[in-house]
Amino acid sequence: MSLVKSKASDSASLISKNGRRKTDSRRPKQGFFRDPFIEADRRVEARAEQPAPEEDRIVKHVLDVLRPFSTATGGGPLVINHKAYKPNRGNLIVEYPGTHPGNVLSFVGMHMDVVTANPSDWDFDPFTLSIEGDKLNGRGTTDCLGHVALVAELMRRLGETKPQLKSTVVAVFIASEENSSIPGVGVDALVKDRLLDKLKQGPLFWIDTADKQPCIGTGGMIPWKLHLLESFSTAG
């Protein structure tokens, strides 16, 4: 499929990340992102079969899509930083520069690792993207390779069409979200190296799923305090 027109809206139905009879799926609607979204999802699904996490398999595809519109090739304005702390386990920071320095809008959390899978536990081949009606089936289409494909397509369109935006748009594709037993691989290392400091200057959307429906914002929190005033009273 061609990577030209795009727009996708999804209504996934993931039953259980670790349970049996999984139906990890995403429903692309007809519209601007549909065809390239499906093609991008198909490619990242095919690259996700490796048992041990090797996020650079996904990074390679995302770079194939974005580098033609980057400063690295002279083909566009996208600024790309591939940062790996372990062999084959890279993170990817992609920026589309805005016109107002200090204005930032960011999308973070699209992780390129997926849960392990035993094909006998699945209703379909988890390592190959299949299309059933308006559903896309495959390991990670909901958590989180579908998000990787969608945000990569967003950044590609920005690099291709070059709209004049006040805010810089930043996409941070991360490694090692599913298994944190090995520290210093993913977003924790990026934060430690202060590579995400500029994101504090504007809204940040954490893009991931909560196992039920597609959503944004999971993994964040709002700190708050509760002050309790004790009151005594008598009835009657």
C-alpha positions in Angstrom: 0.0 0.0 0.0 1.1 3.5 -0.6 2.1 5.8 2.2 0.2 8.8 0.9 -3.2 9.5 2.3 -3.9 9.0 6.0 -6.4 9.1 8.9 -7.4 6.4 11.4 -9.7 6.2 14.3 -9.6 3.0 16.3 -11.9 1.0 18.5 -9.8 -1.8 19.8 -11.0 -4.9 21.6 -8.2 -6.3 23.7 -9.6 -8.9 26.1 -6.5 -9.6 28.2 -2.8 -8.8 27.8 -1.7 -12.1 29.5 -4.9 -14.2 29.3 -5.8 -16.8 26.7 -7.9 -16.4 23.6 -6.6 -12.9 23.0 -8.2 -10.7 20.4 -5.7 -7.8 20.3 -7.2 -5.7 17.5 -7.6 -2.2 16.2 -10.4 -0.9 14.0 -9.3 1.6 11.3 -12.1 3.8 10.0 -12.3 5.0 6.4 -10.5 8.3 6.0 -7.3 10.3 5.8 -4.9 7.9 7.7 -6.4 4.5 6.9 -4.2 3.0 4.1 -0.8 4.1 5.4 -1.8 3.3 9.0 -2.6 -0.3 7.9 0.7 -0.6 6.0 2.7 0.8 8.9 1.0 -1.5 11.3 1.6 -4.5 9.0 5.4 -3.7 8.9 5.8 -3.2 12.6 3.9 -6.4 13.4 6.2 -8.4 11.1 9.2 -7.0 12.9 7.9 -7.8 16.4 8.3 -11.6 16.4 11.7 -11.7 18.0 11.3 -13.4 21.4 13.9 -11.1 23.2 13.0 -7.4 22.9 14.9 -5.7 20.0 13.1 -2.4 19.6 15.5 -1.4 16.8 13.6 -3.8 14.5 10.7 -1.3 14.9 12.9 1.7 14.9 14.2 0.7 11.4 10.8 0.8 9.9 9.9 4.1 11.6 13.2 5.6 10.3 12.4 4.3 6.8 9.2 6.3 6.9 10.5 9.5 8.5 14.1 9.9 7.3 13.0 11.1 3.8 11.4 14.1 5.5 14.3 14.8 7.9 17.2 17.2 8.3 19.5 14.1 8.1 18.7 13.7 4.4 17.8 17.3 3.6 14.4 16.2 2.6 12.4 18.0 5.3 12.3 19.6 8.7 12.1 16.6 11.0 14.9 16.3 13.6 15.5 12.7 14.5 17.5 11.4 17.5 17.9 7.6 17.7 19.1 6.9 21.3 20.1 3.4 22.4 21.4 2.4 25.8 21.6 -1.3 25.1 22.4 -3.1 21.8 19.4 -3.2 19.5 17.1 -1.5 22.1 16.7 2.0 20.8 14.4 4.9 21.6 13.5 7.5 19.0 12.8 11.2 19.5 11.3 13.0 16.5 10.7 16.8 16.4 8.8 18.9 14.0 10.0 22.5 14.7 7.4 25.2 15.5 7.7 29.0 14.9 7.6 30.0 18.6 10.6 28.9 20.6 9.5 27.4 23.9 6.1 26.3 22.7 6.1 22.4 22.8 3.4 19.8 22.4 4.6 16.2 22.9 3.4 12.6 22.5 5.3 10.1 24.6 5.0 6.5 25.5 4.5 4.7 22.2 6.5 1.7 23.2 8.1 -0.6 20.6 8.2 -3.8 22.8 5.3 -6.2 23.1 4.3 -9.0 25.4 5.5 -12.5 24.7 3.1 -14.8 22.8 2.4 -18.5 22.4 0.6 -18.9 19.1 -1.4 -21.8 20.4 -3.1 -19.4 22.8 -4.3 -17.1 20.1 -7.3 -17.1 17.8 -5.1 -16.0 14.9 -1.4 -15.8 14.0 -0.1 -13.2 16.5 3.0 -12.5 14.4 1.3 -11.5 11.2 -1.1 -8.6 10.8 -4.4 -9.9 9.4 -7.5 -7.9 8.4 -11.0 -9.2 9.4 -13.7 -6.8 8.2 -12.8 -3.5 9.8 -10.5 -5.1 12.4 -6.7 -5.4 12.4 -5.6 -8.5 14.3 -2.0 -9.1 15.6 0.1 -8.9 18.7 0.6 -5.3 19.7 -1.9 -3.6 17.4 -3.5 -2.3 20.6 -0.5 -2.4 22.9 1.3 -0.6 21.5 2.5 -1.0 17.8 -0.7 0.5 16.5 0.1 3.7 18.4 3.7 3.6 17.0 2.3 3.3 13.4 -0.3 6.1 14.0 2.1 8.6 15.5 4.8 7.8 13.0 2.3 8.6 10.2 1.4 11.8 12.0 5.0 12.9 12.0 5.5 11.9 8.4 2.6 14.0 7.4 4.0 17.0 9.3 7.3 16.6 7.6 5.7 16.2 4.2 3.2 19.0 4.3 5.3 21.5 6.5 2.4 23.4 8.2 3.3 26.5 10.0 2.7 25.6 13.7 3.5 27.8 16.7 4.4 24.8 18.8 7.2 22.3 18.2 5.6 18.8 18.0 7.7 16.0 19.6 7.1 12.3 19.4 9.0 10.0 21.7 8.9 6.3 20.8 10.3 4.3 23.7 11.9 0.9 24.5 11.3 -1.4 27.4 7.8 -0.5 28.6 6.5 -4.1 29.1 9.4 -5.4 31.2 11.2 -3.0 33.6 13.5 -5.7 35.1 16.4 -4.2 33.1 16.7 -0.5 34.0 18.3 2.2 32.0 16.9 1.2 28.6 13.8 3.3 27.9 12.1 6.4 29.1 13.9 6.3 32.5 17.2 6.6 30.7 16.0 9.4 28.5 14.8 11.4 31.5 18.1 10.8 33.4 20.0 12.1 30.4 17.7 15.2 30.4 16.7 14.5 26.8 13.0 15.2 27.6 13.5 18.3 29.7 12.1 20.6 27.0 8.8 18.7 27.1 8.0 20.4 30.4 7.3 23.6 28.5 4.0 22.4 27.2 1.2 19.7 27.2 2.4 16.1 27.2 0.2 13.2 26.1 1.2 9.7 27.2 0.1 7.4 24.4 -0.6 3.8 25.4 -3.4 1.5 26.2 -5.1 0.3 29.4 -6.0 -3.2 28.2 -9.7 -2.3 27.7 -10.1 0.3 25.0 -7.7 2.6 23.1 -6.9 5.6 25.2 -4.4 8.4 25.9 -3.2 9.5 29.2 -2.7 6.2 31.0 0.4 6.1 33.2 0.1 9.6 34.4 -1.0 11.0 37.7 -2.2 14.2 39.4 -0.7 14.6 42.8 -3.2 15.9 45.4 -3.6 16.2 49.2 -6.6 15.6 51.4 -7.1 17.7 54.6 -9.5 16.1 57.0 -11.1 18.2 59.7 -12.6 16.2 62.6 -16.0 17.3 63.8 -17.9 16.1 66.9 -21.7 16.3 67.2 -24.5 14.7 69.1 -27.8 13.6 67.8 -31.2 14.3 69.3 
